[in-house]
Amino acid sequence: MMIEIAGIAILCNFVTHWFEPIQSIKYKVVDKLPLWIGKLFLCSKCLGLWVGLIYFQNPILAALTSFTSYLIDNIIYNIEIWKNKS
């Protein structure tokens, strides 16, 4: 179960921030959507919650997926800051 949560959280982070080939297409699509729908593709926590809810059909596991997405996003962000300091 934890492997599935981590896998979904990593995929959500790829979609929202880190997988460069889809970022330009994502922004073009998001600009045409209403803000409340478009935010799903810009925020790893939001995407993690909704994908987790669809996949697991359990709000607790969806919340864990969202939290894991947040942790991964925060860890990557701090690593990038640390890397740019040196």
Backbone as XML, in Angstrom:
<?xml version="1.0"?>
<chain id="A" units="angstrom">
  <residue number="1" name="MET">
    <atom name="N" x="0.825" y="-1.193" z="0.000"/>
    <atom name="CA" x="0.000" y="0.000" z="0.000"/>
    <atom name="C" x="0.868" y="1.255" z="0.000"/>
  </residue>
  <residue number="2" name="MET">
    <atom name="N" x="1.939" y="1.283" z="0.827"/>
    <atom name="CA" x="2.788" y="2.473" z="0.889"/>
    <atom name="C" x="3.545" y="2.698" z="-0.423"/>
  </residue>
  <residue number="3" name="ILE">
    <atom name="N" x="3.879" y="1.615" z="-1.115"/>
    <atom name="CA" x="4.544" y="1.750" z="-2.410"/>
    <atom name="C" x="3.599" y="2.415" z="-3.407"/>
  </residue>
  <residue number="4" name="GLU">
    <atom name="N" x="2.326" y="2.044" z="-3.373"/>
    <atom name="CA" x="1.352" y="2.657" z="-4.276"/>
    <atom name="C" x="1.170" y="4.140" z="-3.952"/>
  </residue>
  <residue number="5" name="ILE">
    <atom name="N" x="1.113" y="4.480" z="-2.672"/>
    <atom name="CA" x="0.971" y="5.884" z="-2.271"/>
    <atom name="C" x="2.184" y="6.677" z="-2.749"/>
  </residue>
  <residue number="6" name="ALA">
    <atom name="N" x="3.372" y="6.150" z="-2.518"/>
    <atom name="CA" x="4.591" y="6.847" z="-2.948"/>
    <atom name="C" x="4.643" y="6.966" z="-4.466"/>
  </residue>
  <residue number="7" name="GLY">
    <atom name="N" x="4.258" y="5.922" z="-5.174"/>
    <atom name="CA" x="4.268" y="5.959" z="-6.638"/>
    <atom name="C" x="3.321" y="7.004" z="-7.195"/>
  </residue>
  <residue number="8" name="ILE">
    <atom name="N" x="2.125" y="7.073" z="-6.651"/>
    <atom name="CA" x="1.159" y="8.073" z="-7.110"/>
    <atom name="C" x="1.653" y="9.473" z="-6.761"/>
  </residue>
  <residue number="9" name="ALA">
    <atom name="N" x="2.234" y="9.638" z="-5.587"/>
    <atom name="CA" x="2.757" y="10.943" z="-5.186"/>
    <atom name="C" x="3.891" y="11.387" z="-6.105"/>
  </residue>
  <residue number="10" name="ILE">
    <atom name="N" x="4.758" y="10.483" z="-6.480"/>
    <atom name="CA" x="5.852" y="10.811" z="-7.396"/>
    <atom name="C" x="5.303" y="11.186" z="-8.768"/>
  </residue>
  <residue number="11" name="LEU">
    <atom name="N" x="4.326" y="10.440" z="-9.260"/>
    <atom name="CA" x="3.716" y="10.770" z="-10.554"/>
    <atom name="C" x="3.045" y="12.142" z="-10.511"/>
  </residue>
  <residue number="12" name="CYS">
    <atom name="N" x="2.397" y="12.456" z="-9.407"/>
    <atom name="CA" x="1.763" y="13.773" z="-9.281"/>
    <atom name="C" x="2.796" y="14.888" z="-9.314"/>
  </residue>
  <residue number="13" name="ASN">
    <atom name="N" x="3.944" y="14.664" z="-8.688"/>
    <atom name="CA" x="5.010" y="15.667" z="-8.739"/>
    <atom name="C" x="5.604" y="15.781" z="-10.135"/>
  </residue>
  <residue number="14" name="PHE">
    <atom name="N" x="5.719" y="14.673" z="-10.845"/>
    <atom name="CA" x="6.186" y="14.744" z="-12.232"/>
    <atom name="C" x="5.247" y="15.588" z="-13.078"/>
  </residue>
  <residue number="15" name="VAL">
    <atom name="N" x="3.959" y="15.351" z="-12.931"/>
    <atom name="CA" x="2.978" y="16.074" z="-13.742"/>
    <atom name="C" x="2.959" y="17.552" z="-13.382"/>
  </residue>
  <residue number="16" name="THR">
    <atom name="N" x="3.007" y="17.870" z="-12.098"/>
    <atom name="CA" x="2.855" y="19.270" z="-11.705"/>
    <atom name="C" x="4.124" y="20.093" z="-11.860"/>
  </residue>
  <residue number="17" name="HIS">
    <atom name="N" x="5.311" y="19.497" z="-11.706"/>
    <atom name="CA" x="6.521" y="20.324" z="-11.713"/>
    <atom name="C" x="7.690" y="19.786" z="-12.512"/>
  </residue>
  <residue number="18" name="TRP">
    <atom name="N" x="8.017" y="18.542" z="-12.380"/>
    <atom name="CA" x="9.368" y="18.110" z="-12.686"/>
    <atom name="C" x="9.552" y="17.434" z="-14.026"/>
  </residue>
  <residue number="19" name="PHE">
    <atom name="N" x="8.517" y="17.058" z="-14.728"/>
    <atom name="CA" x="8.686" y="16.393" z="-16.025"/>
    <atom name="C" x="8.551" y="17.449" z="-17.116"/>
  </residue>
  <residue number="20" name="GLU">
    <atom name="N" x="9.672" y="17.957" z="-17.585"/>
    <atom name="CA" x="9.710" y="19.111" z="-18.482"/>
    <atom name="C" x="8.979" y="18.927" z="-19.817"/>
  </residue>
  <residue number="21" name="PRO">
    <atom name="N" x="9.001" y="17.754" z="-20.456"/>
    <atom name="CA" x="8.352" y="17.669" z="-21.774"/>
    <atom name="C" x="6.857" y="17.993" z="-21.779"/>
  </residue>
  <residue number="22" name="ILE">
    <atom name="N" x="6.169" y="17.825" z="-20.670"/>
    <atom name="CA" x="4.732" y="18.097" z="-20.687"/>
    <atom name="C" x="4.363" y="19.462" z="-20.117"/>
  </residue>
  <residue number="23" name="GLN">
    <atom name="N" x="5.335" y="20.215" z="-19.609"/>
    <atom name="CA" x="5.010" y="21.469" z="-18.930"/>
    <atom name="C" x="4.404" y="22.510" z="-19.873"/>
  </residue>
  <residue number="24" name="SER">
    <atom name="N" x="4.942" y="22.660" z="-21.083"/>
    <atom name="CA" x="4.390" y="23.668" z="-21.991"/>
    <atom name="C" x="2.976" y="23.308" z="-22.423"/>
  </residue>
  <residue number="25" name="ILE">
    <atom name="N" x="2.729" y="22.046" z="-22.675"/>
    <atom name="CA" x="1.380" y="21.596" z="-23.043"/>
    <atom name="C" x="0.438" y="21.783" z="-21.864"/>
  </residue>
  <residue number="26" name="LYS">
    <atom name="N" x="0.915" y="21.458" z="-20.671"/>
    <atom name="CA" x="0.092" y="21.592" z="-19.466"/>
    <atom name="C" x="-0.355" y="23.032" z="-19.276"/>
  </residue>
  <residue number="27" name="TYR">
    <atom name="N" x="0.563" y="23.977" z="-19.440"/>
    <atom name="CA" x="0.201" y="25.381" z="-19.232"/>
    <atom name="C" x="-0.783" y="25.878" z="-20.284"/>
  </residue>
  <residue number="28" name="LYS">
    <atom name="N" x="-0.667" y="25.393" z="-21.511"/>
    <atom name="CA" x="-1.632" y="25.782" z="-22.548"/>
    <atom name="C" x="-3.026" y="25.268" z="-22.215"/>
  </residue>
  <residue number="29" name="VAL">
    <atom name="N" x="-3.099" y="24.038" z="-21.718"/>
    <atom name="CA" x="-4.390" y="23.448" z="-21.348"/>
    <atom name="C" x="-4.957" y="24.134" z="-20.116"/>
  </residue>
  <residue number="30" name="VAL">
    <atom name="N" x="-4.122" y="24.388" z="-19.126"/>
    <atom name="CA" x="-4.579" y="24.995" z="-17.872"/>
    <atom name="C" x="-5.120" y="26.400" z="-18.113"/>
  </residue>
  <residue number="31" name="ASP">
    <atom name="N" x="-4.518" y="27.143" z="-19.028"/>
    <atom name="CA" x="-4.985" y="28.503" z="-19.317"/>
    <atom name="C" x="-6.405" y="28.519" z="-19.866"/>
  </residue>
  <residue number="32" name="LYS">
    <atom name="N" x="-6.837" y="27.426" z="-20.494"/>
    <atom name="CA" x="-8.177" y="27.364" z="-21.071"/>
    <atom name="C" x="-9.227" y="26.826" z="-20.104"/>
  </residue>
  <residue number="33" name="LEU">
    <atom name="N" x="-8.791" y="26.305" z="-18.963"/>
    <atom name="CA" x="-9.703" y="25.733" z="-17.981"/>
    <atom name="C" x="-10.075" y="26.764" z="-16.923"/>
  </residue>
  <residue number="34" name="PRO">
    <atom name="N" x="-11.220" y="26.569" z="-16.276"/>
    <atom name="CA" x="-11.514" y="27.429" z="-15.114"/>
    <atom name="C" x="-10.445" y="27.242" z="-14.033"/>
  </residue>
  <residue number="35" name="LEU">
    <atom name="N" x="-10.250" y="28.262" z="-13.217"/>
    <atom name="CA" x="-9.169" y="28.248" z="-12.223"/>
    <atom name="C" x="-9.269" y="27.060" z="-11.273"/>
  </residue>
  <residue number="36" name="TRP">
    <atom name="N" x="-10.489" y="26.716" z="-10.821"/>
    <atom name="CA" x="-10.617" y="25.641" z="-9.835"/>
    <atom name="C" x="-10.265" y="24.284" z="-10.429"/>
  </residue>
  <residue number="37" name="ILE">
    <atom name="N" x="-10.394" y="24.110" z="-11.738"/>
    <atom name="CA" x="-9.981" y="22.856" z="-12.387"/>
    <atom name="C" x="-8.498" y="22.930" z="-12.741"/>
  </residue>
  <residue number="38" name="GLY">
    <atom name="N" x="-8.060" y="24.069" z="-13.234"/>
    <atom name="CA" x="-6.669" y="24.226" z="-13.627"/>
    <atom name="C" x="-5.702" y="24.086" z="-12.475"/>
  </residue>
  <residue number="39" name="LYS">
    <atom name="N" x="-6.137" y="24.468" z="-11.280"/>
    <atom name="CA" x="-5.273" y="24.362" z="-10.106"/>
    <atom name="C" x="-4.908" y="22.909" z="-9.806"/>
  </residue>
  <residue number="40" name="LEU">
    <atom name="N" x="-5.741" y="21.974" z="-10.226"/>
    <atom name="CA" x="-5.433" y="20.558" z="-10.021"/>
    <atom name="C" x="-4.135" y="20.156" z="-10.694"/>
  </residue>
  <residue number="41" name="PHE">
    <atom name="N" x="-3.813" y="20.788" z="-11.810"/>
    <atom name="CA" x="-2.613" y="20.420" z="-12.553"/>
    <atom name="C" x="-1.399" y="21.265" z="-12.173"/>
  </residue>
  <residue number="42" name="LEU">
    <atom name="N" x="-1.586" y="22.232" z="-11.286"/>
    <atom name="CA" x="-0.482" y="23.087" z="-10.863"/>
    <atom name="C" x="-0.014" y="22.784" z="-9.451"/>
  </residue>
  <residue number="43" name="CYS">
    <atom name="N" x="-0.829" y="22.129" z="-8.667"/>
    <atom name="CA" x="-0.536" y="21.882" z="-7.261"/>
    <atom name="C" x="-0.398" y="20.370" z="-7.031"/>
  </residue>
  <residue number="44" name="SER">
    <atom name="N" x="0.775" y="19.944" z="-6.570"/>
    <atom name="CA" x="0.992" y="18.503" z="-6.372"/>
    <atom name="C" x="0.110" y="17.952" z="-5.256"/>
  </residue>
  <residue number="45" name="LYS">
    <atom name="N" x="-0.176" y="18.767" z="-4.243"/>
    <atom name="CA" x="-1.036" y="18.298" z="-3.149"/>
    <atom name="C" x="-2.461" y="18.062" z="-3.648"/>
  </residue>
  <residue number="46" name="CYS">
    <atom name="N" x="-2.978" y="18.997" z="-4.446"/>
    <atom name="CA" x="-4.347" y="18.868" z="-4.957"/>
    <atom name="C" x="-4.469" y="17.666" z="-5.886"/>
  </residue>
  <residue number="47" name="LEU">
    <atom name="N" x="-3.504" y="17.561" z="-6.801"/>
    <atom name="CA" x="-3.537" y="16.436" z="-7.732"/>
    <atom name="C" x="-3.382" y="15.120" z="-6.984"/>
  </residue>
  <residue number="48" name="GLY">
    <atom name="N" x="-2.509" y="15.098" z="-5.974"/>
    <atom name="CA" x="-2.329" y="13.889" z="-5.174"/>
    <atom name="C" x="-3.599" y="13.483" z="-4.452"/>
  </residue>
  <residue number="49" name="LEU">
    <atom name="N" x="-4.323" y="14.471" z="-3.934"/>
    <atom name="CA" x="-5.574" y="14.173" z="-3.241"/>
    <atom name="C" x="-6.598" y="13.565" z="-4.191"/>
  </residue>
  <residue number="50" name="TRP">
    <atom name="N" x="-6.793" y="14.200" z="-5.333"/>
    <atom name="CA" x="-7.835" y="13.724" z="-6.244"/>
    <atom name="C" x="-7.472" y="12.424" z="-6.935"/>
  </residue>
  <residue number="51" name="VAL">
    <atom name="N" x="-6.223" y="12.276" z="-7.337"/>
    <atom name="CA" x="-5.815" y="11.003" z="-7.951"/>
    <atom name="C" x="-5.869" y="9.892" z="-6.909"/>
  </residue>
  <residue number="52" name="GLY">
    <atom name="N" x="-5.434" y="10.189" z="-5.688"/>
    <atom name="CA" x="-5.520" y="9.202" z="-4.614"/>
    <atom name="C" x="-6.950" y="8.814" z="-4.310"/>
  </residue>
  <residue number="53" name="LEU">
    <atom name="N" x="-7.855" y="9.790" z="-4.328"/>
    <atom name="CA" x="-9.266" y="9.495" z="-4.064"/>
    <atom name="C" x="-9.868" y="8.638" z="-5.172"/>
  </residue>
  <residue number="54" name="ILE">
    <atom name="N" x="-9.505" y="8.923" z="-6.411"/>
    <atom name="CA" x="-10.008" y="8.116" z="-7.535"/>
    <atom name="C" x="-9.404" y="6.716" z="-7.496"/>
  </residue>
  <residue number="55" name="TYR">
    <atom name="N" x="-8.111" y="6.617" z="-7.224"/>
    <atom name="CA" x="-7.435" y="5.326" z="-7.253"/>
    <atom name="C" x="-7.815" y="4.442" z="-6.062"/>
  </residue>
  <residue number="56" name="PHE">
    <atom name="N" x="-7.738" y="5.006" z="-4.851"/>
    <atom name="CA" x="-7.975" y="4.203" z="-3.654"/>
    <atom name="C" x="-9.434" y="4.165" z="-3.233"/>
  </residue>
  <residue number="57" name="GLN">
    <atom name="N" x="-10.206" y="5.180" z="-3.578"/>
    <atom name="CA" x="-11.590" y="5.338" z="-3.134"/>
    <atom name="C" x="-11.691" y="5.287" z="-1.608"/>
  </residue>
  <residue number="58" name="ASN">
    <atom name="N" x="-10.714" y="5.933" z="-0.984"/>
    <atom name="CA" x="-10.627" y="5.989" z="0.466"/>
    <atom name="C" x="-10.050" y="7.360" z="0.829"/>
  </residue>
  <residue number="59" name="PRO">
    <atom name="N" x="-10.779" y="8.178" z="1.562"/>
    <atom name="CA" x="-10.284" y="9.532" z="1.848"/>
    <atom name="C" x="-9.012" y="9.562" z="2.703"/>
  </residue>
  <residue number="60" name="ILE">
    <atom name="N" x="-8.825" y="8.590" z="3.563"/>
    <atom name="CA" x="-7.618" y="8.560" z="4.398"/>
    <atom name="C" x="-6.388" y="8.298" z="3.533"/>
  </residue>
  <residue number="61" name="LEU">
    <atom name="N" x="-6.475" y="7.320" z="2.639"/>
    <atom name="CA" x="-5.345" y="7.026" z="1.753"/>
    <atom name="C" x="-5.113" y="8.164" z="0.767"/>
  </residue>
  <residue number="62" name="ALA">
    <atom name="N" x="-6.188" y="8.828" z="0.348"/>
    <atom name="CA" x="-6.042" y="9.986" z="-0.539"/>
    <atom name="C" x="-5.314" y="11.118" z="0.186"/>
  </residue>
  <residue number="63" name="ALA">
    <atom name="N" x="-5.640" y="11.333" z="1.447"/>
    <atom name="CA" x="-4.956" y="12.368" z="2.234"/>
    <atom name="C" x="-3.481" y="12.010" z="2.433"/>
  </residue>
  <residue number="64" name="LEU">
    <atom name="N" x="-3.191" y="10.736" z="2.658"/>
    <atom name="CA" x="-1.798" y="10.301" z="2.780"/>
    <atom name="C" x="-1.037" y="10.517" z="1.476"/>
  </residue>
  <residue number="65" name="THR">
    <atom name="N" x="-1.698" y="10.261" z="0.351"/>
    <atom name="CA" x="-1.079" y="10.498" z="-0.952"/>
    <atom name="C" x="-0.788" y="11.983" z="-1.140"/>
  </residue>
  <residue number="66" name="SER">
    <atom name="N" x="-1.738" y="12.819" z="-0.768"/>
    <atom name="CA" x="-1.546" y="14.264" z="-0.867"/>
    <atom name="C" x="-0.398" y="14.728" z="0.026"/>
  </residue>
  <residue number="67" name="PHE">
    <atom name="N" x="-0.346" y="14.239" z="1.244"/>
    <atom name="CA" x="0.724" y="14.605" z="2.165"/>
    <atom name="C" x="2.082" y="14.128" z="1.646"/>
  </residue>
  <residue number="68" name="THR">
    <atom name="N" x="2.125" y="12.929" z="1.092"/>
    <atom name="CA" x="3.368" y="12.407" z="0.524"/>
    <atom name="C" x="3.806" y="13.249" z="-0.668"/>
  </residue>
  <residue number="69" name="SER">
    <atom name="N" x="2.856" y="13.678" z="-1.482"/>
    <atom name="CA" x="3.179" y="14.571" z="-2.605"/>
    <atom name="C" x="3.782" y="15.870" z="-2.098"/>
  </residue>
  <residue number="70" name="TYR">
    <atom name="N" x="3.202" y="16.404" z="-1.033"/>
    <atom name="CA" x="3.724" y="17.630" z="-0.433"/>
    <atom name="C" x="5.151" y="17.424" z="0.073"/>
  </residue>
  <residue number="71" name="LEU">
    <atom name="N" x="5.392" y="16.314" z="0.768"/>
    <atom name="CA" x="6.731" y="16.042" z="1.293"/>
    <atom name="C" x="7.762" y="15.916" z="0.178"/>
  </residue>
  <residue number="72" name="ILE">
    <atom name="N" x="7.415" y="15.193" z="-0.878"/>
    <atom name="CA" x="8.338" y="15.022" z="-1.997"/>
    <atom name="C" x="8.629" y="16.366" z="-2.652"/>
  </residue>
  <residue number="73" name="ASP">
    <atom name="N" x="7.592" y="17.166" z="-2.850"/>
    <atom name="CA" x="7.758" y="18.484" z="-3.455"/>
    <atom name="C" x="8.650" y="19.369" z="-2.582"/>
  </residue>
  <residue number="74" name="ASN">
    <atom name="N" x="8.430" y="19.349" z="-1.291"/>
    <atom name="CA" x="9.214" y="20.153" z="-0.369"/>
    <atom name="C" x="10.672" y="19.682" z="-0.307"/>
  </residue>
  <residue number="75" name="ILE">
    <atom name="N" x="10.902" y="18.387" z="-0.322"/>
    <atom name="CA" x="12.266" y="17.849" z="-0.293"/>
    <atom name="C" x="13.022" y="18.253" z="-1.556"/>
  </residue>
  <residue number="76" name="ILE">
    <atom name="N" x="12.380" y="18.114" z="-2.714"/>
    <atom name="CA" x="13.024" y="18.496" z="-3.966"/>
    <atom name="C" x="13.331" y="19.989" z="-3.984"/>
  </residue>
  <residue number="77" name="TYR">
    <atom name="N" x="12.399" y="20.789" z="-3.493"/>
    <atom name="CA" x="12.599" y="22.239" z="-3.433"/>
    <atom name="C" x="13.799" y="22.600" z="-2.555"/>
  </residue>
  <residue number="78" name="ASN">
    <atom name="N" x="13.893" y="21.974" z="-1.389"/>
    <atom name="CA" x="15.022" y="22.252" z="-0.486"/>
    <atom name="C" x="16.344" y="21.766" z="-1.056"/>
  </residue>
  <residue number="79" name="ILE">
    <atom name="N" x="16.337" y="20.654" z="-1.774"/>
    <atom name="CA" x="17.560" y="20.168" z="-2.419"/>
    <atom name="C" x="18.011" y="21.147" z="-3.496"/>
  </residue>
  <residue number="80" name="GLU">
    <atom name="N" x="17.062" y="21.696" z="-4.261"/>
    <atom name="CA" x="17.431" y="22.657" z="-5.288"/>
    <atom name="C" x="18.010" y="23.928" z="-4.683"/>
  </residue>
  <residue number="81" name="ILE">
    <atom name="N" x="17.454" y="24.393" z="-3.576"/>
    <atom name="CA" x="18.002" y="25.565" z="-2.904"/>
    <atom name="C" x="19.417" y="25.274" z="-2.405"/>
  </residue>
  <residue number="82" name="TRP">
    <atom name="N" x="19.607" y="24.118" z="-1.793"/>
    <atom name="CA" x="20.918" y="23.731" z="-1.290"/>
    <atom name="C" x="21.925" y="23.618" z="-2.429"/>
  </residue>
  <residue number="83" name="LYS">
    <atom name="N" x="21.495" y="23.049" z="-3.554"/>
    <atom name="CA" x="22.377" y="22.866" z="-4.705"/>
    <atom name="C" x="22.784" y="24.218" z="-5.285"/>
  </residue>
  <residue number="84" name="ASN">
    <atom name="N" x="21.882" y="25.179" z="-5.308"/>
    <atom name="CA" x="22.188" y="26.481" z="-5.887"/>
    <atom name="C" x="23.052" y="27.345" z="-4.967"/>
  </residue>
  <residue number="85" name="LYS">
    <atom name="N" x="23.108" y="27.017" z="-3.679"/>
    <atom name="CA" x="23.956" y="27.765" z="-2.745"/>
    <atom name="C" x="25.429" y="27.460" z="-2.979"/>
  </residue>
  <residue number="86" name="SER">
    <atom name="N" x="25.736" y="26.217" z="-3.383"/>
    <atom name="CA" x="27.148" y="25.851" z="-3.518"/>
    <atom name="C" x="27.736" y="26.259" z="-4.824"/>
  </residue>
</chain>
